[in-house]
Amino acid sequence: MTEKRSLVISQKAEIVKSIKEEVVNIKSTYDLVRVPDPIISSDENKFIIAEMILELNEMSNVSRKMNEAQIVETVNMLLDEYPRLSLQEYQVFFNRIKSGKFGQLYDSLDGIKIMVFMKDFYEEVNNAYYDFKEEKHQDIKRIEGHRDI
């Protein structure tokens, strides 16, 4: 049983590695919405998102880090609230937290902070998506020869 478990963990580590490699090419939220065929988050991806939180937890220089129960609850809240985000989007999100885009973490890291940061990130992704869709719509109008652009 432990050999099977280590194989599953190894496979999931490979998925995380491949997602990180894809994310390297994403320079903006606008690039993110152009990622073809993103892997949609689901219950199967809880482990991968938990790994992203663990990595953030390890990397952050806060005195009060998240415990296992908090990480599990945060993963569940993220997937309940934002089930349509791709794993690439989650990786970009956690990279932005690490870079301080949402502000400093100061004394602690917790699920509430992550959820507040995600709300801002999700709004940014949605805005980029609508801008992208509008650009495609304008391109179609130009191709069809409409003058009411």
Biotite code that builds the C-alpha atoms (Angstrom):
import biotite.structure as struc

atoms = struc.array([
    struc.Atom([0.000, 0.000, 0.000], chain_id="A", res_id=1, res_name="MET", atom_name="CA", element="C"),
    struc.Atom([2.783, 2.479, 0.815], chain_id="A", res_id=2, res_name="THR", atom_name="CA", element="C"),
    struc.Atom([4.469, 1.741, -2.531], chain_id="A", res_id=3, res_name="GLU", atom_name="CA", element="C"),
    struc.Atom([1.213, 2.570, -4.339], chain_id="A", res_id=4, res_name="LYS", atom_name="CA", element="C"),
    struc.Atom([0.833, 5.774, -2.291], chain_id="A", res_id=5, res_name="ARG", atom_name="CA", element="C"),
    struc.Atom([4.375, 6.903, -3.114], chain_id="A", res_id=6, res_name="SER", atom_name="CA", element="C"),
    struc.Atom([3.682, 6.252, -6.820], chain_id="A", res_id=7, res_name="LEU", atom_name="CA", element="C"),
    struc.Atom([0.559, 8.448, -6.656], chain_id="A", res_id=8, res_name="VAL", atom_name="CA", element="C"),
    struc.Atom([2.491, 11.194, -4.841], chain_id="A", res_id=9, res_name="ILE", atom_name="CA", element="C"),
    struc.Atom([5.242, 10.960, -7.456], chain_id="A", res_id=10, res_name="SER", atom_name="CA", element="C"),
    struc.Atom([2.720, 11.276, -10.298], chain_id="A", res_id=11, res_name="GLN", atom_name="CA", element="C"),
    struc.Atom([1.103, 14.300, -8.673], chain_id="A", res_id=12, res_name="LYS", atom_name="CA", element="C"),
    struc.Atom([4.529, 15.877, -8.155], chain_id="A", res_id=13, res_name="ALA", atom_name="CA", element="C"),
    struc.Atom([5.121, 15.501, -11.907], chain_id="A", res_id=14, res_name="GLU", atom_name="CA", element="C"),
    struc.Atom([1.801, 17.262, -12.617], chain_id="A", res_id=15, res_name="ILE", atom_name="CA", element="C"),
    struc.Atom([2.797, 20.145, -10.309], chain_id="A", res_id=16, res_name="VAL", atom_name="CA", element="C"),
    struc.Atom([6.184, 20.347, -12.073], chain_id="A", res_id=17, res_name="LYS", atom_name="CA", element="C"),
    struc.Atom([4.564, 20.488, -15.527], chain_id="A", res_id=18, res_name="SER", atom_name="CA", element="C"),
    struc.Atom([2.109, 23.186, -14.376], chain_id="A", res_id=19, res_name="ILE", atom_name="CA", element="C"),
    struc.Atom([5.008, 25.254, -13.024], chain_id="A", res_id=20, res_name="LYS", atom_name="CA", element="C"),
    struc.Atom([6.802, 24.921, -16.356], chain_id="A", res_id=21, res_name="GLU", atom_name="CA", element="C"),
    struc.Atom([3.704, 26.178, -18.212], chain_id="A", res_id=22, res_name="GLU", atom_name="CA", element="C"),
    struc.Atom([3.307, 29.081, -15.788], chain_id="A", res_id=23, res_name="VAL", atom_name="CA", element="C"),
    struc.Atom([6.831, 30.332, -16.553], chain_id="A", res_id=24, res_name="VAL", atom_name="CA", element="C"),
    struc.Atom([5.569, 31.487, -19.969], chain_id="A", res_id=25, res_name="ASN", atom_name="CA", element="C"),
    struc.Atom([2.633, 33.418, -18.477], chain_id="A", res_id=26, res_name="ILE", atom_name="CA", element="C"),
    struc.Atom([3.616, 37.059, -18.049], chain_id="A", res_id=27, res_name="LYS", atom_name="CA", element="C"),
    struc.Atom([0.214, 38.638, -17.426], chain_id="A", res_id=28, res_name="SER", atom_name="CA", element="C"),
    struc.Atom([-3.359, 37.805, -16.561], chain_id="A", res_id=29, res_name="THR", atom_name="CA", element="C"),
    struc.Atom([-4.157, 38.417, -20.213], chain_id="A", res_id=30, res_name="TYR", atom_name="CA", element="C"),
    struc.Atom([-1.731, 35.611, -21.165], chain_id="A", res_id=31, res_name="ASP", atom_name="CA", element="C"),
    struc.Atom([-3.363, 33.410, -18.548], chain_id="A", res_id=32, res_name="LEU", atom_name="CA", element="C"),
    struc.Atom([-6.813, 33.542, -20.141], chain_id="A", res_id=33, res_name="VAL", atom_name="CA", element="C"),
    struc.Atom([-5.211, 32.463, -23.420], chain_id="A", res_id=34, res_name="ARG", atom_name="CA", element="C"),
    struc.Atom([-3.912, 29.166, -21.962], chain_id="A", res_id=35, res_name="VAL", atom_name="CA", element="C"),
    struc.Atom([-5.395, 26.470, -24.197], chain_id="A", res_id=36, res_name="PRO", atom_name="CA", element="C"),
    struc.Atom([-7.445, 23.689, -22.621], chain_id="A", res_id=37, res_name="ASP", atom_name="CA", element="C"),
    struc.Atom([-6.724, 24.442, -18.968], chain_id="A", res_id=38, res_name="PRO", atom_name="CA", element="C"),
    struc.Atom([-7.116, 21.609, -16.495], chain_id="A", res_id=39, res_name="ILE", atom_name="CA", element="C"),
    struc.Atom([-10.255, 22.442, -14.528], chain_id="A", res_id=40, res_name="ILE", atom_name="CA", element="C"),
    struc.Atom([-9.934, 22.098, -10.770], chain_id="A", res_id=41, res_name="SER", atom_name="CA", element="C"),
    struc.Atom([-11.885, 19.294, -9.161], chain_id="A", res_id=42, res_name="SER", atom_name="CA", element="C"),
    struc.Atom([-11.785, 17.051, -6.121], chain_id="A", res_id=43, res_name="ASP", atom_name="CA", element="C"),
    struc.Atom([-8.984, 15.108, -7.822], chain_id="A", res_id=44, res_name="GLU", atom_name="CA", element="C"),
    struc.Atom([-6.821, 18.219, -7.756], chain_id="A", res_id=45, res_name="ASN", atom_name="CA", element="C"),
    struc.Atom([-7.145, 18.935, -4.029], chain_id="A", res_id=46, res_name="LYS", atom_name="CA", element="C"),
    struc.Atom([-3.740, 17.408, -3.402], chain_id="A", res_id=47, res_name="PHE", atom_name="CA", element="C"),
    struc.Atom([-2.086, 19.626, -6.023], chain_id="A", res_id=48, res_name="ILE", atom_name="CA", element="C"),
    struc.Atom([-3.622, 22.821, -4.648], chain_id="A", res_id=49, res_name="ILE", atom_name="CA", element="C"),
    struc.Atom([-2.706, 21.704, -1.116], chain_id="A", res_id=50, res_name="ALA", atom_name="CA", element="C"),
    struc.Atom([0.893, 21.326, -2.330], chain_id="A", res_id=51, res_name="GLU", atom_name="CA", element="C"),
    struc.Atom([0.784, 24.894, -3.637], chain_id="A", res_id=52, res_name="MET", atom_name="CA", element="C"),
    struc.Atom([-0.394, 26.126, -0.233], chain_id="A", res_id=53, res_name="ILE", atom_name="CA", element="C"),
    struc.Atom([2.258, 24.033, 1.534], chain_id="A", res_id=54, res_name="LEU", atom_name="CA", element="C"),
    struc.Atom([4.916, 25.578, -0.689], chain_id="A", res_id=55, res_name="GLU", atom_name="CA", element="C"),
    struc.Atom([3.616, 29.067, 0.129], chain_id="A", res_id=56, res_name="LEU", atom_name="CA", element="C"),
    struc.Atom([3.518, 28.125, 3.807], chain_id="A", res_id=57, res_name="ASN", atom_name="CA", element="C"),
    struc.Atom([7.149, 26.947, 3.709], chain_id="A", res_id=58, res_name="GLU", atom_name="CA", element="C"),
    struc.Atom([8.339, 29.927, 1.708], chain_id="A", res_id=59, res_name="MET", atom_name="CA", element="C"),
    struc.Atom([6.643, 32.639, 3.735], chain_id="A", res_id=60, res_name="SER", atom_name="CA", element="C"),
    struc.Atom([8.546, 34.244, 6.537], chain_id="A", res_id=61, res_name="ASN", atom_name="CA", element="C"),
    struc.Atom([5.689, 34.441, 9.028], chain_id="A", res_id=62, res_name="VAL", atom_name="CA", element="C"),
    struc.Atom([5.697, 33.315, 12.624], chain_id="A", res_id=63, res_name="SER", atom_name="CA", element="C"),
    struc.Atom([2.272, 31.662, 12.472], chain_id="A", res_id=64, res_name="ARG", atom_name="CA", element="C"),
    struc.Atom([1.996, 29.243, 9.572], chain_id="A", res_id=65, res_name="LYS", atom_name="CA", element="C"),
    struc.Atom([-1.016, 27.205, 8.522], chain_id="A", res_id=66, res_name="MET", atom_name="CA", element="C"),
    struc.Atom([-1.496, 23.765, 10.032], chain_id="A", res_id=67, res_name="ASN", atom_name="CA", element="C"),
    struc.Atom([-2.741, 20.721, 8.116], chain_id="A", res_id=68, res_name="GLU", atom_name="CA", element="C"),
    struc.Atom([-6.397, 21.220, 9.065], chain_id="A", res_id=69, res_name="ALA", atom_name="CA", element="C"),
    struc.Atom([-6.305, 24.865, 7.929], chain_id="A", res_id=70, res_name="GLN", atom_name="CA", element="C"),
    struc.Atom([-4.737, 23.884, 4.608], chain_id="A", res_id=71, res_name="ILE", atom_name="CA", element="C"),
    struc.Atom([-7.389, 21.218, 3.990], chain_id="A", res_id=72, res_name="VAL", atom_name="CA", element="C"),
    struc.Atom([-10.185, 23.656, 4.829], chain_id="A", res_id=73, res_name="GLU", atom_name="CA", element="C"),
    struc.Atom([-8.666, 26.362, 2.617], chain_id="A", res_id=74, res_name="THR", atom_name="CA", element="C"),
    struc.Atom([-8.395, 23.938, -0.319], chain_id="A", res_id=75, res_name="VAL", atom_name="CA", element="C"),
    struc.Atom([-12.048, 23.007, 0.143], chain_id="A", res_id=76, res_name="ASN", atom_name="CA", element="C"),
    struc.Atom([-13.098, 26.674, 0.311], chain_id="A", res_id=77, res_name="MET", atom_name="CA", element="C"),
    struc.Atom([-11.089, 27.545, -2.808], chain_id="A", res_id=78, res_name="LEU", atom_name="CA", element="C"),
    struc.Atom([-12.595, 24.701, -4.817], chain_id="A", res_id=79, res_name="LEU", atom_name="CA", element="C"),
    struc.Atom([-16.104, 25.463, -3.540], chain_id="A", res_id=80, res_name="ASP", atom_name="CA", element="C"),
    struc.Atom([-15.865, 29.162, -4.401], chain_id="A", res_id=81, res_name="GLU", atom_name="CA", element="C"),
    struc.Atom([-13.693, 28.946, -7.547], chain_id="A", res_id=82, res_name="TYR", atom_name="CA", element="C"),
    struc.Atom([-14.232, 25.502, -9.111], chain_id="A", res_id=83, res_name="PRO", atom_name="CA", element="C"),
    struc.Atom([-13.695, 26.673, -12.694], chain_id="A", res_id=84, res_name="ARG", atom_name="CA", element="C"),
    struc.Atom([-10.159, 27.998, -12.258], chain_id="A", res_id=85, res_name="LEU", atom_name="CA", element="C"),
    struc.Atom([-7.449, 25.969, -13.915], chain_id="A", res_id=86, res_name="SER", atom_name="CA", element="C"),
    struc.Atom([-4.464, 24.603, -12.060], chain_id="A", res_id=87, res_name="LEU", atom_name="CA", element="C"),
    struc.Atom([-2.331, 27.063, -14.033], chain_id="A", res_id=88, res_name="GLN", atom_name="CA", element="C"),
    struc.Atom([-4.450, 29.914, -12.692], chain_id="A", res_id=89, res_name="GLU", atom_name="CA", element="C"),
    struc.Atom([-4.026, 28.610, -9.155], chain_id="A", res_id=90, res_name="TYR", atom_name="CA", element="C"),
    struc.Atom([-0.257, 28.425, -9.676], chain_id="A", res_id=91, res_name="GLN", atom_name="CA", element="C"),
    struc.Atom([-0.120, 32.009, -10.980], chain_id="A", res_id=92, res_name="VAL", atom_name="CA", element="C"),
    struc.Atom([-2.246, 33.070, -8.009], chain_id="A", res_id=93, res_name="PHE", atom_name="CA", element="C"),
    struc.Atom([0.121, 31.517, -5.465], chain_id="A", res_id=94, res_name="PHE", atom_name="CA", element="C"),
    struc.Atom([3.142, 32.911, -7.321], chain_id="A", res_id=95, res_name="ASN", atom_name="CA", element="C"),
    struc.Atom([1.624, 36.373, -7.023], chain_id="A", res_id=96, res_name="ARG", atom_name="CA", element="C"),
    struc.Atom([1.101, 35.939, -3.293], chain_id="A", res_id=97, res_name="ILE", atom_name="CA", element="C"),
    struc.Atom([4.771, 34.923, -2.986], chain_id="A", res_id=98, res_name="LYS", atom_name="CA", element="C"),
    struc.Atom([5.873, 37.986, -4.938], chain_id="A", res_id=99, res_name="SER", atom_name="CA", element="C"),
    struc.Atom([3.876, 40.290, -2.652], chain_id="A", res_id=100, res_name="GLY", atom_name="CA", element="C"),
    struc.Atom([1.415, 41.461, -5.315], chain_id="A", res_id=101, res_name="LYS", atom_name="CA", element="C"),
    struc.Atom([-1.422, 41.327, -2.774], chain_id="A", res_id=102, res_name="PHE", atom_name="CA", element="C"),
    struc.Atom([0.637, 42.849, 0.034], chain_id="A", res_id=103, res_name="GLY", atom_name="CA", element="C"),
    struc.Atom([2.838, 41.503, 2.777], chain_id="A", res_id=104, res_name="GLN", atom_name="CA", element="C"),
    struc.Atom([1.722, 38.603, 4.921], chain_id="A", res_id=105, res_name="LEU", atom_name="CA", element="C"),
    struc.Atom([3.272, 40.093, 8.094], chain_id="A", res_id=106, res_name="TYR", atom_name="CA", element="C"),
    struc.Atom([2.725, 37.856, 11.132], chain_id="A", res_id=107, res_name="ASP", atom_name="CA", element="C"),
    struc.Atom([0.616, 34.988, 9.821], chain_id="A", res_id=108, res_name="SER", atom_name="CA", element="C"),
    struc.Atom([-0.676, 33.053, 6.858], chain_id="A", res_id=109, res_name="LEU", atom_name="CA", element="C"),
    struc.Atom([-4.230, 31.738, 6.971], chain_id="A", res_id=110, res_name="ASP", atom_name="CA", element="C"),
    struc.Atom([-7.154, 30.703, 4.834], chain_id="A", res_id=111, res_name="GLY", atom_name="CA", element="C"),
    struc.Atom([-8.996, 33.985, 5.244], chain_id="A", res_id=112, res_name="ILE", atom_name="CA", element="C"),
    struc.Atom([-6.071, 35.948, 3.791], chain_id="A", res_id=113, res_name="LYS", atom_name="CA", element="C"),
    struc.Atom([-5.795, 33.508, 0.912], chain_id="A", res_id=114, res_name="ILE", atom_name="CA", element="C"),
    struc.Atom([-9.535, 33.809, 0.190], chain_id="A", res_id=115, res_name="MET", atom_name="CA", element="C"),
    struc.Atom([-9.366, 37.636, 0.242], chain_id="A", res_id=116, res_name="VAL", atom_name="CA", element="C"),
    struc.Atom([-6.387, 37.537, -2.144], chain_id="A", res_id=117, res_name="PHE", atom_name="CA", element="C"),
    struc.Atom([-8.250, 35.079, -4.384], chain_id="A", res_id=118, res_name="MET", atom_name="CA", element="C"),
    struc.Atom([-11.242, 37.413, -4.611], chain_id="A", res_id=119, res_name="LYS", atom_name="CA", element="C"),
    struc.Atom([-8.967, 40.136, -6.064], chain_id="A", res_id=120, res_name="ASP", atom_name="CA", element="C"),
    struc.Atom([-7.213, 37.677, -8.367], chain_id="A", res_id=121, res_name="PHE", atom_name="CA", element="C"),
    struc.Atom([-10.486, 36.218, -9.637], chain_id="A", res_id=122, res_name="TYR", atom_name="CA", element="C"),
    struc.Atom([-11.781, 39.683, -10.479], chain_id="A", res_id=123, res_name="GLU", atom_name="CA", element="C"),
    struc.Atom([-8.562, 40.371, -12.402], chain_id="A", res_id=124, res_name="GLU", atom_name="CA", element="C"),
    struc.Atom([-8.886, 37.096, -14.330], chain_id="A", res_id=125, res_name="VAL", atom_name="CA", element="C"),
    struc.Atom([-12.533, 37.808, -15.159], chain_id="A", res_id=126, res_name="ASN", atom_name="CA", element="C"),
    struc.Atom([-11.695, 41.302, -16.415], chain_id="A", res_id=127, res_name="ASN", atom_name="CA", element="C"),
    struc.Atom([-8.912, 39.906, -18.610], chain_id="A", res_id=128, res_name="ALA", atom_name="CA", element="C"),
    struc.Atom([-11.270, 37.217, -19.922], chain_id="A", res_id=129, res_name="TYR", atom_name="CA", element="C"),
    struc.Atom([-13.926, 39.763, -20.893], chain_id="A", res_id=130, res_name="TYR", atom_name="CA", element="C"),
    struc.Atom([-11.300, 41.989, -22.517], chain_id="A", res_id=131, res_name="ASP", atom_name="CA", element="C"),
    struc.Atom([-10.053, 38.971, -24.470], chain_id="A", res_id=132, res_name="PHE", atom_name="CA", element="C"),
    struc.Atom([-13.592, 38.055, -25.575], chain_id="A", res_id=133, res_name="LYS", atom_name="CA", element="C"),
    struc.Atom([-14.275, 41.656, -26.600], chain_id="A", res_id=134, res_name="GLU", atom_name="CA", element="C"),
    struc.Atom([-11.069, 41.740, -28.636], chain_id="A", res_id=135, res_name="GLU", atom_name="CA", element="C"),
    struc.Atom([-12.086, 38.521, -30.434], chain_id="A", res_id=136, res_name="LYS", atom_name="CA", element="C"),
    struc.Atom([-15.559, 39.969, -31.084], chain_id="A", res_id=137, res_name="HIS", atom_name="CA", element="C"),
    struc.Atom([-14.022, 43.131, -32.565], chain_id="A", res_id=138, res_name="GLN", atom_name="CA", element="C"),
    struc.Atom([-11.729, 41.005, -34.761], chain_id="A", res_id=139, res_name="ASP", atom_name="CA", element="C"),
    struc.Atom([-14.738, 39.074, -36.091], chain_id="A", res_id=140, res_name="ILE", atom_name="CA", element="C"),
    struc.Atom([-16.530, 42.334, -36.862], chain_id="A", res_id=141, res_name="LYS", atom_name="CA", element="C"),
    struc.Atom([-13.469, 43.628, -38.747], chain_id="A", res_id=142, res_name="ARG", atom_name="CA", element="C"),
    struc.Atom([-13.239, 40.406, -40.741], chain_id="A", res_id=143, res_name="ILE", atom_name="CA", element="C"),
    struc.Atom([-16.932, 40.555, -41.628], chain_id="A", res_id=144, res_name="GLU", atom_name="CA", element="C"),
    struc.Atom([-16.523, 44.170, -42.715], chain_id="A", res_id=145, res_name="GLY", atom_name="CA", element="C"),
    struc.Atom([-18.788, 45.853, -40.168], chain_id="A", res_id=146, res_name="HIS", atom_name="CA", element="C"),
    struc.Atom([-18.299, 49.587, -39.813], chain_id="A", res_id=147, res_name="ARG", atom_name="CA", element="C"),
    struc.Atom([-19.867, 49.936, -36.355], chain_id="A", res_id=148, res_name="ASP", atom_name="CA", element="C"),
    struc.Atom([-16.714, 49.002, -34.449], chain_id="A", res_id=149, res_name="ILE", atom_name="CA", element="C"),
])
